[in-house]
Amino acid sequence: MSTFKKPGFLAIELDGAGWDGADLARAVLAAESAGFHAATFTDAPVPAGANALQRAAFAGPVTHTIALVPEVDTVYTEPFHVSTQLASLDYVSRGRAGWIATAADAPEAAAAVGRSAVTGAALGQEAAASIEVSRRLWDSWEDDAVIRDVATGRYIDVDKLHYVGFQTPAGFAGVGYSVKGPSIIPRPLQGQLPVLVPASLLGEVRADAVDAVLVSAPAAELLAAEVRDVRARVGASIAVIAELDVVLDARGQDAAARDASFDGGRAAFAGSAAGLTDFLADLLKEADGVRLHPASLFVDVEELGRLVLPELRRRGALRPVAQDGTFRDLLGLERPASRYATAAAAAPAGAGK
């Protein structure tokens, strides 16, 4: 009998797939064929290369089941544009988009946009503000705002578009700003894209503002305990996703001989596919999901898809891949109503927005 309360899911980081479109298509299709539930894209700057959100958008039309979740920085980007680009990703992926909201301590990024560098607690404030702006803008179009009324020549019902009225709070450490709205794109297919944050941002970013938390540890044997600690902090309604670097015995080479160097400060597993399967089976009793960072994408994905994921499913540790599902479905989230639609319905007749 299975000891899993609820089967988990696996995500894979596609960083290292290369920035050429053909390589990216090969990478994301390999991950989807292997049975991964989600693919993530790092926001590391690459000269003359596509950023994480652009790479995810490229992957949208060529994939069918895998969720596409780019990392997008919240410190040196414009929240309005981040929100609309993510909404567009949700359309191009047919409801399979998510957002890993990061807040990088990156002086070089600040210099590139002519801003003073943001550090310390201010990073979390920037992330919290950007997440709130995006959530309000995604709600600023009601679901039925687009009417395409040929008789009257109206494409939208303007009464179903709403101002969001965001202002950075008092005590905001960065440069204050306001966003009036509404968005320039209809409400995402999911209503609200799932938002994931690293556990390091919790505190400045409220747990109830996000849908999932990414958890790491300095060593693999400490990861399950770290997951339990974060679970106690955020509660059962927030998904907890463990982060794990992976290098496997593959193609006649021991993992130790493959010269993999990990510099992400994450827990790491090096060994056989069978050993990883046992480790993940135990970890998924604590975590809702695990994001794997393979040492070599095409070498390790082959082993993962051939030996690890099928065995995890056989043991009942891993859920099946859903056809025509959304990323919210994967996380067990219902599609929410727009906050402004609810407010408008409650307002007395004749009341303004």
HELIX and SHEET records of a PDB file:
HELIX    1   1 GLY A   21  ALA A   34  1                                  14    
HELIX    2   2 ALA A   52  ALA A   59  1                                   8    
HELIX    3   3 PRO A   79  VAL A   92  1                                  14    
HELIX    4   4 PRO A  107  ALA A  112  1                                   6    
HELIX    5   5 ALA A  121  ASP A  139  1                                  19    
HELIX    6   6 VAL A  158  LYS A  160  5                                   3    
HELIX    7   7 ALA A  199  LEU A  201  5                                   3    
HELIX    8   8 ALA A  207  ALA A  209  5                                   3    
HELIX    9   9 ALA A  220  LEU A  222  5                                   3    
HELIX   10  10 LEU A  223  VAL A  234  1                                  12    
HELIX   11  11 ALA A  255  ARG A  258  5                                   4    
HELIX   12  12 ALA A  273  LEU A  283  1                                  11    
HELIX   13  13 LEU A  297  GLU A  303  1                                   7    
HELIX   14  14 LEU A  304  VAL A  308  3                                   5    
HELIX   15  15 LEU A  309  ARG A  314  1                                   6    
HELIX   16  16 PHE A  327  LEU A  330  1                                   4    
HELIX   17  17 ARG A  339  ALA A  346  1                                   8    
SHEET    1   A 9 ALA A 268  GLY A 271  0                                        
SHEET    2   A 9 ALA A 239  LEU A 248  1                                        
SHEET    3   A 9 ALA A 212  VAL A 215  1                                        
SHEET    4   A 9 VAL A 195  PRO A 198  1                                        
SHEET    5   A 9 TRP A  99  THR A 102  1                                        
SHEET    6   A 9 ALA A  67  ASP A  73  1                                        
SHEET    7   A 9 ALA A  38  PHE A  41  1                                        
SHEET    8   A 9 PHE A   9  GLU A  13  1                                        
SHEET    9   A 9 GLY A 289  PRO A 294  1                                        
SHEET    1   B 2 VAL A 146  ASP A 149  0                                        
SHEET    2   B 2 ARG A 154  ILE A 156 -1                                        
SHEET    1   C 2 PHE A 166  GLN A 167  0                                        
SHEET    2   C 2 SER A 178  VAL A 179 -1                                        
END                                                                             
